[in-house]
Amino acid sequence: MKNLFLFFWLLVTLPVIAQIQGKQPVKTAQKFKAKASTIFIIDDTKGIYVMTVEIEEGIIKPKDKLDFVDAKGDRRTMEVSKLTIGSGATIPIGKKGSERITIEFKMISGSISGIYENYYLVEKGGAFPNATSTTTNTQSNTKEEMFKGTFDGKSWQGKTFFNSCLYYKKGVSVYKDKPSVFILAFKSTQDATEQININIYGEIKATEYQNDKIEVLWSSSKQMYGYKYPDKNLKVIITSYQEKDANTAIVSGKIVGKLKRSLCPTCKPEIDIDGTFENITVKTFNEKY
């Protein structure tokens, strides 16, 4: 009799419990929105990067997983490691209305190649926002600004893109040991996954830079060369630097030498690179970023 009573009790109560559980709200990722900005590499071997953003919607905290997404639907996922503010102090949470926040993060899927202000940082699985920003492209789209040369003996050409050429005269807070940071980036005209980044640390003028004054990365969907693995003979030579106004400069130069493989055990140990860039428009910043 006791077992029969238990059977009927389960028969009545289990559907009720299931119905109640079925009505529980489904947890969804909280909305988040922040325009991506220049990404800096802290430790390329460990895949540690930083980026400073101004949050437009939502909150962010360590261990959050967020997506970089562009208007075409390209999506890469990152995980937040640490949040800091301008003073360098670590904070537990960032939200809309707070000061600009520096995010230290690692990539979970995809690479950082090509991520600039054409991407938004959104909640996991979130859509690209309807852009309402009035930000204008201060780099010219009316003429092609090119890198032309050879990579591993093969002809290679790349073009600048929005905010891909920047000069932080007073440095960047996450690079405390770098007095100034100069960045040139060119995306391949034939393969959108290929890109070259040239960083120079120090005052920009018509001179030669090498060793710890430069970091050069050539990357694609399958290969990566450079950055923390510079060859002692790799040189970046600025042949001309002229400031047009307080926020714009024009630069020309060349690069020659060898790049060693980086995070790519199946790549050749090193490759030759030789190329030039002429009359490139650079956005300049006169305060510490």
DAQUI-V566151 format. One record per residue. N is the residue number from 1. RES is the residue in three letters. PHI is phi as a letter, one per 40 degrees, with the letter a starting at -180 (NA if undefined). Layout:
{{N	RES	PHI} {N	RES	PHI}}
This chain:
{{1	MET	NA} {2	LYS	c} {3	ASN	c} {4	LEU	c} {5	PHE	c} {6	LEU	c} {7	PHE	c} {8	PHE	c} {9	TRP	c} {10	LEU	c} {11	LEU	c} {12	VAL	c} {13	THR	c} {14	LEU	c} {15	PRO	d} {16	VAL	c} {17	ILE	c} {18	ALA	c} {19	GLN	c} {20	ILE	c} {21	GLN	c} {22	GLY	c} {23	LYS	c} {24	GLN	c} {25	PRO	c} {26	VAL	c} {27	LYS	c} {28	THR	b} {29	ALA	c} {30	GLN	c} {31	LYS	c} {32	PHE	a} {33	LYS	a} {34	ALA	a} {35	LYS	c} {36	ALA	c} {37	SER	b} {38	THR	d} {39	ILE	c} {40	PHE	b} {41	ILE	c} {42	ILE	c} {43	ASP	a} {44	ASP	c} {45	THR	c} {46	LYS	b} {47	GLY	g} {48	ILE	b} {49	TYR	b} {50	VAL	b} {51	MET	a} {52	THR	b} {53	VAL	b} {54	GLU	b} {55	ILE	c} {56	GLU	c} {57	GLU	a} {58	GLY	g} {59	ILE	b} {60	ILE	a} {61	LYS	a} {62	PRO	d} {63	LYS	g} {64	ASP	c} {65	LYS	b} {66	LEU	b} {67	ASP	b} {68	PHE	c} {69	VAL	a} {70	ASP	b} {71	ALA	c} {72	LYS	c} {73	GLY	g} {74	ASP	c} {75	ARG	b} {76	ARG	b} {77	THR	b} {78	MET	b} {79	GLU	b} {80	VAL	c} {81	SER	b} {82	LYS	a} {83	LEU	b} {84	THR	b} {85	ILE	b} {86	GLY	d} {87	SER	c} {88	GLY	g} {89	ALA	c} {90	THR	c} {91	ILE	b} {92	PRO	c} {93	ILE	a} {94	GLY	b} {95	LYS	a} {96	LYS	d} {97	GLY	g} {98	SER	c} {99	GLU	c} {100	ARG	d} {101	ILE	b} {102	THR	c} {103	ILE	b} {104	GLU	c} {105	PHE	a} {106	LYS	b} {107	MET	c} {108	ILE	c} {109	SER	a} {110	GLY	g} {111	SER	b} {112	ILE	c} {113	SER	d} {114	GLY	g} {115	ILE	c} {116	TYR	b} {117	GLU	c} {118	ASN	c} {119	TYR	b} {120	TYR	b} {121	LEU	c} {122	VAL	b} {123	GLU	c} {124	LYS	d} {125	GLY	g} {126	GLY	c} {127	ALA	c} {128	PHE	c} {129	PRO	c} {130	ASN	c} {131	ALA	c} {132	THR	b} {133	SER	c} {134	THR	c} {135	THR	d} {136	THR	b} {137	ASN	c} {138	THR	c} {139	GLN	c} {140	SER	c} {141	ASN	b} {142	THR	c} {143	LYS	b} {144	GLU	c} {145	GLU	b} {146	MET	b} {147	PHE	b} {148	LYS	b} {149	GLY	i} {150	THR	b} {151	PHE	b} {152	ASP	f} {153	GLY	g} {154	LYS	b} {155	SER	c} {156	TRP	a} {157	GLN	b} {158	GLY	b} {159	LYS	b} {160	THR	c} {161	PHE	a} {162	PHE	d} {163	ASN	f} {164	SER	c} {165	CYS	b} {166	LEU	b} {167	TYR	b} {168	TYR	c} {169	LYS	c} {170	LYS	c} {171	GLY	g} {172	VAL	b} {173	SER	d} {174	VAL	c} {175	TYR	b} {176	LYS	c} {177	ASP	c} {178	LYS	b} {179	PRO	c} {180	SER	a} {181	VAL	b} {182	PHE	b} {183	ILE	b} {184	LEU	b} {185	ALA	b} {186	PHE	b} {187	LYS	b} {188	SER	d} {189	THR	c} {190	GLN	b} {191	ASP	b} {192	ALA	c} {193	THR	c} {194	GLU	c} {195	GLN	a} {196	ILE	b} {197	ASN	b} {198	ILE	b} {199	ASN	b} {200	ILE	b} {201	TYR	b} {202	GLY	h} {203	GLU	c} {204	ILE	c} {205	LYS	a} {206	ALA	c} {207	THR	a} {208	GLU	b} {209	TYR	b} {210	GLN	a} {211	ASN	f} {212	ASP	c} {213	LYS	c} {214	ILE	b} {215	GLU	b} {216	VAL	b} {217	LEU	b} {218	TRP	b} {219	SER	b} {220	SER	a} {221	SER	c} {222	LYS	b} {223	GLN	b} {224	MET	a} {225	TYR	b} {226	GLY	h} {227	TYR	g} {228	LYS	c} {229	TYR	b} {230	PRO	c} {231	ASP	c} {232	LYS	c} {233	ASN	c} {234	LEU	c} {235	LYS	b} {236	VAL	b} {237	ILE	b} {238	ILE	c} {239	THR	c} {240	SER	a} {241	TYR	a} {242	GLN	b} {243	GLU	c} {244	LYS	c} {245	ASP	a} {246	ALA	c} {247	ASN	b} {248	THR	a} {249	ALA	b} {250	ILE	b} {251	VAL	b} {252	SER	b} {253	GLY	i} {254	LYS	a} {255	ILE	b} {256	VAL	a} {257	GLY	i} {258	LYS	b} {259	LEU	b} {260	LYS	c} {261	ARG	c} {262	SER	b} {263	LEU	f} {264	CYS	a} {265	PRO	c} {266	THR	c} {267	CYS	c} {268	LYS	d} {269	PRO	d} {270	GLU	a} {271	ILE	b} {272	ASP	c} {273	ILE	b} {274	ASP	a} {275	GLY	a} {276	THR	b} {277	PHE	b} {278	GLU	b} {279	ASN	f} {280	ILE	c} {281	THR	c} {282	VAL	b} {283	LYS	c} {284	THR	b} {285	PHE	b} {286	ASN	b} {287	GLU	b} {288	LYS	c} {289	TYR	c}}
